[in-house]
Amino acid sequence: MATVTLVDLEKNKVPGKGSQKNIKGPHQAKKKSLKSFEESYKNPVLGKEDISQVEDLKKELIKLKEENDSLKSNKPLTKNEEKLLNAIRSESIEQKTDLPTISTSVLRKKHKVSAKYQSESIRSLVGKSLIKREETPFSGNVKTYRWQILKH
């Protein structure tokens, strides 16, 4: 008994019979072209304004999903994140401003924020919308950050 290979099926030939008989019938599949995502959601009835509205809604949906994920992950703050928040509060009181200028060396030496996890803690707090930081010139070409606590 002859075995049928994929190559034989693609050529529509029965093995051992040469090119004399072609396989025909319902098992012969027709290839359909695949549409990309962009083509599949476009509707010829929609105008350009409608397409821009769809794009705006997509962006808003992505933003809301990210916000939902951040709200779902109500993990307690790490020790390093708490130290960072306390450092901002402390420097805010000392400098008598809502946007205290704090260098990384001050965070590490004075407030004992771990250097190993500092950038991770900052990203986490900014991602949770608890703090905001903006770059500011310190001395010459040296730049540092001004910090603000958004939620208490």
C-alpha positions as CSV (number, residue, x, y, z in Angstrom):
1,M,0.0,0.0,0.0
2,A,1.4,3.4,-1.0
3,T,1.7,6.2,1.6
4,V,0.4,9.6,0.8
5,T,2.7,12.5,1.5
6,L,1.9,16.2,1.9
7,V,3.8,16.9,-1.4
8,D,1.6,14.4,-3.2
9,L,-1.5,16.0,-1.8
10,E,-0.4,19.5,-2.9
11,K,0.3,18.3,-6.4
12,N,-3.2,16.6,-6.4
13,K,-1.7,13.3,-7.4
14,V,-2.3,9.8,-6.2
15,P,1.0,8.1,-5.3
16,G,2.1,5.3,-7.6
17,K,-0.2,6.4,-10.4
18,G,2.0,9.1,-11.9
19,S,0.2,12.1,-13.2
20,Q,-2.7,10.1,-14.7
21,K,-5.3,10.6,-12.0
22,N,-5.9,13.8,-10.1
23,I,-7.6,13.9,-6.7
24,K,-10.8,15.7,-6.9
25,G,-13.7,16.1,-4.5
26,P,-14.8,17.8,-1.3
27,H,-11.5,17.2,0.5
28,Q,-9.7,19.6,-1.8
29,A,-9.4,22.8,0.2
30,K,-9.3,26.3,-1.3
31,K,-6.9,28.8,0.1
32,K,-8.4,32.0,1.4
33,S,-6.4,35.2,1.7
34,L,-5.9,36.3,5.3
35,K,-6.9,39.9,6.1
36,S,-4.8,42.0,8.4
37,F,-6.3,43.4,11.5
38,E,-6.4,46.9,10.0
39,E,-8.2,45.7,6.9
40,S,-10.7,43.6,8.9
41,Y,-12.0,46.5,11.0
42,K,-12.2,49.0,8.2
43,N,-15.7,49.4,6.8
44,P,-16.2,51.0,3.4
45,V,-19.3,52.7,4.8
46,L,-17.3,54.6,7.4
47,G,-15.9,58.0,6.6
48,K,-12.5,59.4,7.6
49,E,-14.1,61.0,10.7
50,D,-15.4,57.7,11.8
51,I,-12.0,56.0,11.4
52,S,-10.4,58.7,13.5
53,Q,-13.0,58.2,16.1
54,V,-12.3,54.5,16.1
55,E,-8.5,55.3,16.6
56,D,-9.3,57.6,19.5
57,L,-11.5,55.0,21.1
58,K,-8.7,52.4,20.7
59,K,-6.2,54.7,22.5
60,E,-8.7,55.4,25.2
61,L,-9.4,51.7,25.7
62,I,-5.6,51.0,26.0
63,K,-5.3,53.8,28.6
64,L,-8.3,52.5,30.6
65,K,-6.9,48.9,30.5
66,E,-3.6,50.1,31.9
67,E,-5.4,52.2,34.6
68,N,-7.5,49.1,35.5
69,D,-4.4,46.9,35.7
70,S,-2.8,49.4,38.1
71,L,-5.9,49.6,40.2
72,K,-6.2,45.8,40.4
73,S,-2.6,45.5,41.5
74,N,-3.2,47.1,44.9
75,K,0.0,45.7,46.3
76,P,1.3,47.3,49.4
77,L,4.3,49.6,49.0
78,T,7.7,48.1,49.4
79,K,10.1,49.4,52.1
80,N,12.1,51.3,49.4
81,E,9.0,53.0,48.0
82,E,7.9,54.0,51.5
83,K,11.4,55.4,52.2
84,L,11.2,57.4,48.9
85,L,7.8,58.9,49.8
86,N,9.0,59.8,53.3
87,A,12.1,61.4,51.8
88,I,10.0,63.5,49.5
89,R,7.8,64.5,52.4
90,S,10.8,65.3,54.6
91,E,12.5,67.4,51.9
92,S,9.3,69.2,51.1
93,I,9.1,70.3,54.7
94,E,12.8,71.3,54.9
95,Q,12.7,73.2,51.6
96,K,9.3,74.7,52.3
97,T,8.0,73.8,48.8
98,D,5.7,71.3,47.2
99,L,8.4,70.5,44.6
100,P,11.6,69.8,46.5
101,T,14.8,69.3,44.6
102,I,16.4,66.0,45.7
103,S,19.5,64.4,44.2
104,T,20.0,60.7,44.1
105,S,23.0,60.9,46.5
106,V,20.8,62.6,49.1
107,L,18.2,59.9,48.7
108,R,20.8,57.2,49.2
109,K,22.9,58.8,52.0
110,K,20.5,60.8,54.0
111,H,17.2,58.9,53.5
112,K,18.7,55.4,53.2
113,V,16.9,54.6,49.9
114,S,18.6,51.5,48.5
115,A,20.6,52.2,45.3
116,K,19.9,48.7,44.0
117,Y,16.1,49.2,43.9
118,Q,15.9,52.9,43.5
119,S,15.0,53.2,39.8
120,E,12.5,50.3,40.1
121,S,10.8,52.0,43.1
122,I,10.6,55.3,41.2
123,R,9.1,53.7,38.2
124,S,6.6,51.9,40.3
125,L,5.5,55.0,42.2
126,V,5.2,57.1,39.0
127,G,3.3,54.2,37.4
128,K,0.8,54.1,40.3
129,S,0.5,57.9,39.9
130,L,1.6,58.5,43.5
131,I,4.5,60.8,42.6
132,K,5.6,63.1,39.8
133,R,9.2,64.0,39.0
134,E,10.6,66.6,36.6
135,E,14.1,67.2,35.5
136,T,15.8,70.4,36.6
137,P,19.3,71.8,36.3
138,F,21.3,71.5,39.5
139,S,24.8,73.0,38.8
140,G,26.2,73.6,35.3
141,N,25.5,70.5,33.2
142,V,24.5,68.4,36.2
143,K,20.8,67.7,36.3
144,T,18.6,66.4,39.1
145,Y,14.9,66.0,39.8
146,R,12.2,67.9,41.5
147,W,9.6,65.6,43.1
148,Q,6.0,66.0,44.0
149,I,3.6,63.7,45.8
150,L,0.3,63.5,43.9
151,K,-1.7,61.3,46.3
152,H,-1.2,61.2,50.1
